[in-house]
């Protein structure tokens, strides 16, 4: 089985890292979430996840795993950017949302970031 983990160097951890997205980021509105992107100087992408939606810890963790896996499989095309995936509050996090979210990101992220 392939690991679903992203290394810690490819994740955003601190509140000040998330503040970089305010006012200077590119915004990609997908049907299931919104993705913000700012350039970094690290040579690889980093991922942050903001969940506004309510749900149990099991549901929240399932959604986060889907997002991480979607980005992990596309990492060669993501460039040197910090990404923040925001799941809006009106989304219901229960099944089948995590699968729909993962599919949406996998299908549309490359088109969105490349401008196609």
N, C-alpha and C positions, 0 to 999 in steps of 0.2 A: 504494500500500500504506500502511496506517495504521501509524504508529510504535508500537512496543511499549514505548517508554521512558516511565518516570515521571521527572519532573524531580528533581534531587538534593534539593530542599527537601521533597519528599514521601517521602524515605527516611530510615530510621534508620541512623546511621553509627558511633556510638561505644558502647563497652561500657556506659557509665553510662546511656545512653538505654534499653538493654535491661533494666537493673536496675529500672527503674520498674514493670516487669510483675510483680515478685515481691510477692505478698501483697495487692495492691490492684486486680487486674485482673478483668474479666469473662472467663469462659472459654466458648468455643463449641466443643464436640466434634463434628466432622464425621467421616464415615466415612473420609476420606482424610488428614485432618490435624486439628490443634487450633489454634484461633485465640484469642489473648489480646488484650484491648482495654482501654486506659486513656484517659481524657479528656485533651485538651491544650487550650491557649489560642491556637492558631495560626490557627484559622479554616478549616483543611483537614486531611485525614487524612495520616498518615505510615505507611509500611510497613516492617517489618523481617521478615527471613526467617531461620529457624533450621533447618538441615538436620542431623538426627541420622543419617539413613540413609547408608549407604555407596554409592558409585557412582563411575563415572569422571567426569572434569571435564565431559565432554560431557553426560552424563546430569544432573549437578547443575545445570549452566547451563540446560538445557532445562526442568527443573522450576522454576527461579527465573523464567525468562521466562514460563512459564504462569501462575505466581502473580501476577507483576506485571501481565500483560495482563488477568487476571481482575479485579484490583482497579482497574486503569485504566478498564475499561469500566463499572464500577459506582461510580465515584468520586462522582457526584452524590448518591448515597444513603448515603455512608459517614460523613458528618458530621465533626466536629472531634475525632478520636480517633487515637491511635497504635495500630497493629495489629502483632502479631507472629505470623506463621504458622509453626508448628512441624510439621515432617514427622518422624514417629517413626522410630526405628532399624529397626523390623521391616519397613518398607515397602521393596520392591524398586523402585529408581528407573528401571529399564529400561522401554522401551515395553511396554505402553500406559499406564503409571502417569501420566506427565505430562498426557496428555489427560484421563484420568479425574479427576485432581486439579483441573485447570482447569474442567472441567464441574461438578464438585462445588461448587467455590467459587462459580462464577457462579450456580448454581441455588439454593444454600442460604444464602449470606452475607446477602442482603437479608432473608430470613425470619428468620435468626438475630439480626441486629442490631436489627430492628424488633420482635422479640418475638412474631412470628406463628408 
